[in-house]
Amino acid sequence: MGMCGNPPTWPYYYMPTVDYLALPLPQMAPNINACDPTQLQSPYTAGIMMGLGDGSVRLVSSGISSYSWNLALNPSDGLVFDSSW
């Protein structure tokens, strides 16, 4: 049965790997010809406004590292962001 079916009966363990950090950074004020509609986008060059799980909203800088961006998208892993967050 595929991933959409019932969970397997054997124990399932998750361990992040290098491939886990492969989600693209958002596009910051992309040119209309370079715009990718499958990615997050911001109309601002400074960053992207993000709603966080605690109900707050903050501007995430356009200088955020790919590492911190991917950790922010999966907050349950317990890893620590780098200084770009």
Biopython code that builds the backbone (N, CA, C, O; Angstrom):
import numpy as np
from Bio.PDB.StructureBuilder import StructureBuilder

atoms = [
    (1, "MET", "N", (0.847, -1.171, 0.000)),
    (1, "MET", "CA", (0.000, 0.000, 0.000)),
    (1, "MET", "C", (0.894, 1.235, 0.000)),
    (1, "MET", "O", (1.959, 1.226, 0.616)),
    (2, "GLY", "N", (0.476, 2.294, -0.681)),
    (2, "GLY", "CA", (1.259, 3.520, -0.797)),
    (2, "GLY", "C", (1.286, 4.331, 0.483)),
    (2, "GLY", "O", (0.732, 3.926, 1.505)),
    (3, "MET", "N", (1.930, 5.466, 0.415)),
    (3, "MET", "CA", (2.081, 6.354, 1.563)),
    (3, "MET", "C", (0.739, 6.903, 2.049)),
    (3, "MET", "O", (0.621, 7.298, 3.209)),
    (4, "CYS", "N", (-0.261, 6.933, 1.189)),
    (4, "CYS", "CA", (-1.550, 7.506, 1.567)),
    (4, "CYS", "C", (-2.437, 6.523, 2.324)),
    (4, "CYS", "O", (-3.503, 6.905, 2.805)),
    (5, "GLY", "N", (-2.025, 5.289, 2.435)),
    (5, "GLY", "CA", (-2.839, 4.290, 3.119)),
    (5, "GLY", "C", (-2.634, 4.324, 4.618)),
    (5, "GLY", "O", (-2.134, 5.310, 5.160)),
    (6, "ASN", "N", (-3.014, 3.266, 5.281)),
    (6, "ASN", "CA", (-2.844, 3.158, 6.728)),
    (6, "ASN", "C", (-1.365, 3.081, 7.077)),
    (6, "ASN", "O", (-0.568, 2.596, 6.274)),
    (7, "PRO", "N", (-0.986, 3.551, 8.264)),
    (7, "PRO", "CA", (0.418, 3.473, 8.647)),
    (7, "PRO", "C", (0.858, 2.016, 8.757)),
    (7, "PRO", "O", (0.045, 1.142, 9.060)),
    (8, "PRO", "N", (2.139, 1.751, 8.513)),
    (8, "PRO", "CA", (2.629, 0.370, 8.607)),
    (8, "PRO", "C", (2.548, -0.138, 10.045)),
    (8, "PRO", "O", (2.506, 0.645, 10.994)),
    (9, "THR", "N", (2.527, -1.450, 10.184)),
    (9, "THR", "CA", (2.452, -2.038, 11.515)),
    (9, "THR", "C", (3.815, -2.123, 12.184)),
    (9, "THR", "O", (3.886, -2.268, 13.404)),
    (10, "TRP", "N", (4.907, -2.038, 11.415)),
    (10, "TRP", "CA", (6.247, -2.079, 11.992)),
    (10, "TRP", "C", (6.636, -0.681, 12.475)),
    (10, "TRP", "O", (6.067, 0.307, 12.010)),
    (11, "PRO", "N", (7.600, -0.581, 13.403)),
    (11, "PRO", "CA", (7.999, 0.750, 13.915)),
    (11, "PRO", "C", (8.546, 1.626, 12.795)),
    (11, "PRO", "O", (9.272, 1.151, 11.921)),
    (12, "TYR", "N", (8.196, 2.887, 12.827)),
    (12, "TYR", "CA", (8.662, 3.843, 11.829)),
    (12, "TYR", "C", (9.550, 4.867, 12.521)),
    (12, "TYR", "O", (9.139, 5.496, 13.497)),
    (13, "TYR", "N", (10.760, 5.032, 12.019)),
    (13, "TYR", "CA", (11.705, 5.982, 12.593)),
    (13, "TYR", "C", (12.059, 7.013, 11.534)),
    (13, "TYR", "O", (12.323, 6.664, 10.383)),
    (14, "TYR", "N", (12.064, 8.281, 11.922)),
    (14, "TYR", "CA", (12.412, 9.352, 10.997)),
    (14, "TYR", "C", (13.757, 9.936, 11.374)),
    (14, "TYR", "O", (13.998, 10.257, 12.537)),
    (15, "MET", "N", (14.631, 10.074, 10.395)),
    (15, "MET", "CA", (15.921, 10.700, 10.633)),
    (15, "MET", "C", (16.203, 11.647, 9.480)),
    (15, "MET", "O", (16.316, 11.200, 8.338)),
    (16, "PRO", "N", (16.320, 12.956, 9.747)),
    (16, "PRO", "CA", (16.587, 13.877, 8.650)),
    (16, "PRO", "C", (17.925, 13.568, 7.981)),
    (16, "PRO", "O", (18.880, 13.158, 8.640)),
    (17, "THR", "N", (17.981, 13.766, 6.686)),
    (17, "THR", "CA", (19.212, 13.553, 5.923)),
    (17, "THR", "C", (19.518, 14.816, 5.145)),
    (17, "THR", "O", (18.796, 15.808, 5.253)),
    (18, "VAL", "N", (20.563, 14.786, 4.379)),
    (18, "VAL", "CA", (20.923, 15.948, 3.567)),
    (18, "VAL", "C", (19.799, 16.278, 2.596)),
    (18, "VAL", "O", (19.548, 17.454, 2.335)),
    (19, "ASP", "N", (19.116, 15.277, 2.055)),
    (19, "ASP", "CA", (18.018, 15.514, 1.121)),
    (19, "ASP", "C", (16.873, 16.282, 1.772)),
    (19, "ASP", "O", (16.096, 16.945, 1.085)),
    (20, "TYR", "N", (16.768, 16.193, 3.086)),
    (20, "TYR", "CA", (15.711, 16.888, 3.815)),
    (20, "TYR", "C", (15.832, 18.398, 3.624)),
    (20, "TYR", "O", (14.826, 19.108, 3.626)),
    (21, "LEU", "N", (17.055, 18.889, 3.460)),
    (21, "LEU", "CA", (17.280, 20.330, 3.331)),
    (21, "LEU", "C", (17.260, 20.755, 1.872)),
    (21, "LEU", "O", (18.145, 21.485, 1.427)),
    (22, "ALA", "N", (16.269, 20.310, 1.128)),
    (22, "ALA", "CA", (16.223, 20.588, -0.299)),
    (22, "ALA", "C", (15.052, 21.468, -0.706)),
    (22, "ALA", "O", (14.834, 21.666, -1.901)),
    (23, "LEU", "N", (14.292, 22.003, 0.243)),
    (23, "LEU", "CA", (13.162, 22.853, -0.114)),
    (23, "LEU", "C", (13.680, 24.227, -0.533)),
    (23, "LEU", "O", (14.536, 24.794, 0.147)),
    (24, "PRO", "N", (13.173, 24.773, -1.645)),
    (24, "PRO", "CA", (13.723, 26.033, -2.151)),
    (24, "PRO", "C", (13.371, 27.236, -1.274)),
    (24, "PRO", "O", (12.321, 27.275, -0.632)),
    (25, "LEU", "N", (14.269, 28.205, -1.266)),
    (25, "LEU", "CA", (14.008, 29.476, -0.591)),
    (25, "LEU", "C", (12.916, 30.221, -1.348)),
    (25, "LEU", "O", (12.759, 30.018, -2.552)),
    (26, "PRO", "N", (12.153, 31.083, -0.665)),
    (26, "PRO", "CA", (11.134, 31.859, -1.376)),
    (26, "PRO", "C", (11.774, 32.849, -2.346)),
    (26, "PRO", "O", (12.912, 33.279, -2.156)),
    (27, "GLN", "N", (11.034, 33.196, -3.369)),
    (27, "GLN", "CA", (11.492, 34.197, -4.326)),
    (27, "GLN", "C", (11.171, 35.578, -3.757)),
    (27, "GLN", "O", (10.048, 35.825, -3.317)),
    (28, "MET", "N", (12.145, 36.467, -3.764)),
    (28, "MET", "CA", (11.956, 37.815, -3.243)),
    (28, "MET", "C", (11.774, 38.784, -4.397)),
    (28, "MET", "O", (12.709, 39.024, -5.161)),
    (29, "ALA", "N", (10.578, 39.343, -4.532)),
    (29, "ALA", "CA", (10.226, 40.303, -5.589)),
    (29, "ALA", "C", (10.738, 39.841, -6.943)),
    (29, "ALA", "O", (11.527, 40.541, -7.578)),
    (30, "PRO", "N", (10.294, 38.660, -7.397)),
    (30, "PRO", "CA", (10.825, 38.153, -8.662)),
    (30, "PRO", "C", (10.339, 38.960, -9.867)),
    (30, "PRO", "O", (9.221, 39.476, -9.878)),
    (31, "ASN", "N", (11.185, 39.053, -10.858)),
    (31, "ASN", "CA", (10.815, 39.637, -12.144)),
    (31, "ASN", "C", (9.737, 38.750, -12.753)),
    (31, "ASN", "O", (9.767, 37.535, -12.556)),
    (32, "ILE", "N", (8.805, 39.312, -13.475)),
    (32, "ILE", "CA", (7.688, 38.556, -14.036)),
    (32, "ILE", "C", (8.172, 37.391, -14.911)),
    (32, "ILE", "O", (7.513, 36.353, -14.963)),
    (33, "ASN", "N", (9.288, 37.542, -15.584)),
    (33, "ASN", "CA", (9.820, 36.481, -16.447)),
    (33, "ASN", "C", (10.531, 35.385, -15.654)),
    (33, "ASN", "O", (10.682, 34.267, -16.147)),
    (34, "ALA", "N", (10.966, 35.693, -14.435)),
    (34, "ALA", "CA", (11.675, 34.721, -13.609)),
    (34, "ALA", "C", (10.769, 34.126, -12.533)),
    (34, "ALA", "O", (11.204, 33.274, -11.758)),
    (35, "CYS", "N", (9.533, 34.563, -12.483)),
    (35, "CYS", "CA", (8.603, 34.129, -11.447)),
    (35, "CYS", "C", (8.244, 32.653, -11.612)),
    (35, "CYS", "O", (7.868, 32.222, -12.702)),
    (36, "ASP", "N", (8.358, 31.887, -10.538)),
    (36, "ASP", "CA", (7.991, 30.469, -10.541)),
    (36, "ASP", "C", (6.751, 30.301, -9.667)),
    (36, "ASP", "O", (6.849, 30.395, -8.443)),
    (37, "PRO", "N", (5.585, 30.055, -10.269)),
    (37, "PRO", "CA", (4.347, 29.977, -9.494)),
    (37, "PRO", "C", (4.271, 28.780, -8.551)),
    (37, "PRO", "O", (3.327, 28.681, -7.767)),
    (38, "THR", "N", (5.233, 27.878, -8.608)),
    (38, "THR", "CA", (5.228, 26.722, -7.701)),
    (38, "THR", "C", (5.995, 27.010, -6.412)),
    (38, "THR", "O", (6.026, 26.164, -5.518)),
    (39, "GLN", "N", (6.616, 28.190, -6.297)),
    (39, "GLN", "CA", (7.393, 28.541, -5.109)),
    (39, "GLN", "C", (6.717, 29.674, -4.340)),
    (39, "GLN", "O", (5.937, 30.448, -4.892)),
    (40, "LEU", "N", (7.044, 29.747, -3.036)),
    (40, "LEU", "CA", (6.596, 30.888, -2.239)),
    (40, "LEU", "C", (7.235, 32.154, -2.781)),
    (40, "LEU", "O", (8.371, 32.136, -3.256)),
    (41, "GLN", "N", (6.499, 33.247, -2.707)),
    (41, "GLN", "CA", (7.002, 34.506, -3.231)),
    (41, "GLN", "C", (6.672, 35.638, -2.284)),
    (41, "GLN", "O", (5.699, 35.582, -1.533)),
    (42, "SER", "N", (7.498, 36.663, -2.333)),
    (42, "SER", "CA", (7.270, 37.875, -1.561)),
    (42, "SER", "C", (7.331, 39.065, -2.507)),
    (42, "SER", "O", (8.170, 39.095, -3.408)),
    (43, "PRO", "N", (6.461, 40.037, -2.317)),
    (43, "PRO", "CA", (6.568, 41.240, -3.145)),
    (43, "PRO", "C", (7.682, 42.170, -2.653)),
    (43, "PRO", "O", (7.942, 43.197, -3.280)),
    (44, "TYR", "N", (8.335, 41.829, -1.555)),
    (44, "TYR", "CA", (9.371, 42.662, -0.950)),
    (44, "TYR", "C", (10.756, 42.068, -1.199)),
    (44, "TYR", "O", (10.916, 40.848, -1.201)),
    (45, "THR", "N", (11.747, 42.917, -1.407)),
    (45, "THR", "CA", (13.119, 42.441, -1.566)),
    (45, "THR", "C", (13.762, 42.147, -0.217)),
    (45, "THR", "O", (14.731, 41.392, -0.145)),
    (46, "ALA", "N", (13.230, 42.739, 0.860)),
    (46, "ALA", "CA", (13.827, 42.574, 2.187)),
    (46, "ALA", "C", (13.528, 41.227, 2.828)),
    (46, "ALA", "O", (14.295, 40.767, 3.674)),
    (47, "GLY", "N", (12.426, 40.583, 2.442)),
    (47, "GLY", "CA", (12.076, 39.310, 3.067)),
    (47, "GLY", "C", (10.643, 38.919, 2.786)),
    (47, "GLY", "O", (9.981, 39.499, 1.926)),
    (48, "ILE", "N", (10.169, 37.923, 3.526)),
    (48, "ILE", "CA", (8.815, 37.410, 3.352)),
    (48, "ILE", "C", (8.118, 37.400, 4.713)),
    (48, "ILE", "O", (8.704, 37.005, 5.721)),
    (49, "MET", "N", (6.873, 37.835, 4.726)),
    (49, "MET", "CA", (6.096, 37.822, 5.964)),
    (49, "MET", "C", (5.625, 36.401, 6.231)),
    (49, "MET", "O", (5.055, 35.754, 5.353)),
    (50, "MET", "N", (5.865, 35.915, 7.453)),
    (50, "MET", "CA", (5.521, 34.540, 7.812)),
    (50, "MET", "C", (4.639, 34.532, 9.049)),
    (50, "MET", "O", (4.930, 35.215, 10.031)),
    (51, "GLY", "N", (3.572, 33.767, 9.002)),
    (51, "GLY", "CA", (2.748, 33.517, 10.183)),
    (51, "GLY", "C", (3.332, 32.327, 10.919)),
    (51, "GLY", "O", (3.528, 31.268, 10.324)),
    (52, "LEU", "N", (3.611, 32.482, 12.196)),
    (52, "LEU", "CA", (4.229, 31.421, 12.991)),
    (52, "LEU", "C", (3.181, 30.690, 13.817)),
    (52, "LEU", "O", (2.069, 31.183, 14.001)),
    (53, "GLY", "N", (3.538, 29.524, 14.309)),
    (53, "GLY", "CA", (2.626, 28.673, 15.049)),
    (53, "GLY", "C", (2.106, 29.283, 16.337)),
    (53, "GLY", "O", (1.055, 28.870, 16.827)),
    (54, "ASP", "N", (2.817, 30.260, 16.903)),
    (54, "ASP", "CA", (2.352, 30.890, 18.143)),
    (54, "ASP", "C", (1.387, 32.045, 17.876)),
    (54, "ASP", "O", (0.970, 32.736, 18.805)),
    (55, "GLY", "N", (1.033, 32.254, 16.599)),
    (55, "GLY", "CA", (0.098, 33.312, 16.238)),
    (55, "GLY", "C", (0.769, 34.623, 15.882)),
    (55, "GLY", "O", (0.092, 35.566, 15.474)),
    (56, "SER", "N", (2.075, 34.707, 16.024)),
    (56, "SER", "CA", (2.773, 35.941, 15.675)),
    (56, "SER", "C", (3.107, 35.957, 14.183)),
    (56, "SER", "O", (3.066, 34.929, 13.507)),
    (57, "VAL", "N", (3.432, 37.132, 13.698)),
    (57, "VAL", "CA", (3.847, 37.317, 12.309)),
    (57, "VAL", "C", (5.180, 38.033, 12.327)),
    (57, "VAL", "O", (5.364, 38.982, 13.089)),
    (58, "ARG", "N", (6.120, 37.588, 11.492)),
    (58, "ARG", "CA", (7.418, 38.251, 11.439)),
    (58, "ARG", "C", (7.940, 38.272, 10.024)),
    (58, "ARG", "O", (7.561, 37.443, 9.197)),
    (59, "LEU", "N", (8.808, 39.218, 9.751)),
    (59, "LEU", "CA", (9.476, 39.303, 8.468)),
    (59, "LEU", "C", (10.705, 38.400, 8.533)),
    (59, "LEU", "O", (11.594, 38.607, 9.360)),
    (60, "VAL", "N", (10.747, 37.422, 7.677)),
    (60, "VAL", "CA", (11.918, 36.552, 7.570)),
    (60, "VAL", "C", (12.800, 37.153, 6.486)),
    (60, "VAL", "O", (12.373, 37.305, 5.342)),
    (61, "SER", "N", (14.019, 37.490, 6.845)),
    (61, "SER", "CA", (14.945, 38.193, 5.971)),
    (61, "SER", "C", (15.241, 37.419, 4.691)),
    (61, "SER", "O", (15.253, 36.188, 4.677)),
    (62, "SER", "N", (15.478, 38.167, 3.620)),
    (62, "SER", "CA", (15.875, 37.543, 2.361)),
    (62, "SER", "C", (17.250, 36.890, 2.480)),
    (62, "SER", "O", (17.644, 36.116, 1.607)),
    (63, "GLY", "N", (17.982, 37.194, 3.551)),
    (63, "GLY", "CA", (19.296, 36.597, 3.781)),
    (63, "GLY", "C", (19.251, 35.300, 4.562)),
    (63, "GLY", "O", (20.298, 34.800, 4.973)),
    (64, "ILE", "N", (18.066, 34.737, 4.780)),
    (64, "ILE", "CA", (17.969, 33.487, 5.534)),
    (64, "ILE", "C", (18.678, 32.369, 4.771)),
    (64, "ILE", "O", (18.596, 32.282, 3.546)),
    (65, "SER", "N", (19.366, 31.526, 5.515)),
    (65, "SER", "CA", (20.062, 30.408, 4.883)),
    (65, "SER", "C", (19.067, 29.308, 4.526)),
    (65, "SER", "O", (17.989, 29.212, 5.113)),
    (66, "SER", "N", (19.438, 28.504, 3.578)),
    (66, "SER", "CA", (18.604, 27.366, 3.193)),
    (66, "SER", "C", (18.420, 26.422, 4.387)),
    (66, "SER", "O", (17.356, 25.827, 4.554)),
    (67, "TYR", "N", (19.459, 26.290, 5.211)),
    (67, "TYR", "CA", (19.403, 25.435, 6.400)),
    (67, "TYR", "C", (18.299, 25.904, 7.355)),
    (67, "TYR", "O", (17.444, 25.112, 7.752)),
    (68, "SER", "N", (18.318, 27.189, 7.722)),
    (68, "SER", "CA", (17.316, 27.705, 8.656)),
    (68, "SER", "C", (15.927, 27.703, 8.040)),
    (68, "SER", "O", (14.951, 27.428, 8.738)),
    (69, "TRP", "N", (15.811, 28.003, 6.751)),
    (69, "TRP", "CA", (14.512, 27.996, 6.087)),
    (69, "TRP", "C", (13.874, 26.618, 6.193)),
    (69, "TRP", "O", (12.692, 26.504, 6.518)),
    (70, "ASN", "N", (14.644, 25.580, 5.923)),
    (70, "ASN", "CA", (14.115, 24.229, 5.979)),
    (70, "ASN", "C", (13.795, 23.798, 7.406)),
    (70, "ASN", "O", (12.836, 23.057, 7.621)),
    (71, "LEU", "N", (14.572, 24.245, 8.375)),
    (71, "LEU", "CA", (14.248, 23.928, 9.776)),
    (71, "LEU", "C", (12.949, 24.614, 10.185)),
    (71, "LEU", "O", (12.156, 24.037, 10.929)),
    (72, "ALA", "N", (12.723, 25.834, 9.709)),
    (72, "ALA", "CA", (11.495, 26.559, 10.044)),
    (72, "ALA", "C", (10.265, 25.859, 9.463)),
    (72, "ALA", "O", (9.182, 25.924, 10.045)),
    (73, "LEU", "N", (10.425, 25.200, 8.334)),
    (73, "LEU", "CA", (9.299, 24.511, 7.704)),
    (73, "LEU", "C", (8.982, 23.182, 8.370)),
    (73, "LEU", "O", (7.931, 22.595, 8.110)),
    (74, "ASN", "N", (9.880, 22.699, 9.228)),
    (74, "ASN", "CA", (9.659, 21.453, 9.957)),
    (74, "ASN", "C", (10.035, 21.669, 11.419)),
    (74, "ASN", "O", (11.069, 21.172, 11.865)),
    (75, "PRO", "N", (9.214, 22.404, 12.175)),
    (75, "PRO", "CA", (9.593, 22.785, 13.539)),
    (75, "PRO", "C", (9.647, 21.628, 14.530)),
    (75, "PRO", "O", (10.209, 21.789, 15.614)),
    (76, "SER", "N", (9.098, 20.496, 14.207)),
    (76, "SER", "CA", (9.047, 19.390, 15.165)),
    (76, "SER", "C", (10.356, 18.624, 15.272)),
    (76, "SER", "O", (10.463, 17.721, 16.102)),
    (77, "ASP", "N", (11.359, 18.954, 14.455)),
    (77, "ASP", "CA", (12.601, 18.184, 14.500)),
    (77, "ASP", "C", (13.510, 18.575, 15.666)),
    (77, "ASP", "O", (14.415, 17.816, 16.015)),
    (78, "GLY", "N", (13.287, 19.746, 16.277)),
    (78, "GLY", "CA", (14.039, 20.143, 17.456)),
    (78, "GLY", "C", (15.443, 20.666, 17.177)),
    (78, "GLY", "O", (16.191, 20.918, 18.121)),
    (79, "LEU", "N", (15.823, 20.836, 15.921)),
    (79, "LEU", "CA", (17.163, 21.335, 15.597)),
    (79, "LEU", "C", (17.213, 22.848, 15.776)),
    (79, "LEU", "O", (16.175, 23.510, 15.779)),
    (80, "VAL", "N", (18.412, 23.390, 15.924)),
    (80, "VAL", "CA", (18.615, 24.811, 16.207)),
    (80, "VAL", "C", (18.932, 25.561, 14.916)),
    (80, "VAL", "O", (19.749, 25.116, 14.110)),
    (81, "PHE", "N", (18.273, 26.708, 14.734)),
    (81, "PHE", "CA", (18.527, 27.554, 13.565)),
    (81, "PHE", "C", (19.918, 28.160, 13.634)),
    (81, "PHE", "O", (20.501, 28.272, 14.712)),
    (82, "ASP", "N", (20.452, 28.553, 12.475)),
    (82, "ASP", "CA", (21.706, 29.296, 12.488)),
    (82, "ASP", "C", (21.400, 30.791, 12.663)),
    (82, "ASP", "O", (20.243, 31.165, 12.854)),
    (83, "SER", "N", (22.407, 31.627, 12.601)),
    (83, "SER", "CA", (22.233, 33.051, 12.910)),
    (83, "SER", "C", (21.408, 33.804, 11.863)),
    (83, "SER", "O", (21.015, 34.943, 12.116)),
    (84, "SER", "N", (21.132, 33.213, 10.706)),
    (84, "SER", "CA", (20.355, 33.922, 9.684)),
    (84, "SER", "C", (18.872, 33.994, 10.021)),
    (84, "SER", "O", (18.146, 34.765, 9.395)),
    (85, "TRP", "N", (18.403, 33.223, 10.980)),
    (85, "TRP", "CA", (16.982, 33.247, 11.360)),
    (85, "TRP", "C", (16.716, 34.485, 12.186)),
    (85, "TRP", "O", (15.585, 34.710, 12.614)),
]
sb = StructureBuilder()
sb.init_structure("model")
sb.init_model(0)
sb.init_chain("A")
sb.init_seg("    ")
for serial, (resi, resn, name, xyz) in enumerate(atoms, 1):
    if name == "N":
        sb.init_residue(resn, " ", resi, " ")
    sb.init_atom(name, np.array(xyz, "f"), 0.0, 1.0, " ", f" {name:<3s}", serial, name[0])
structure = sb.get_structure()
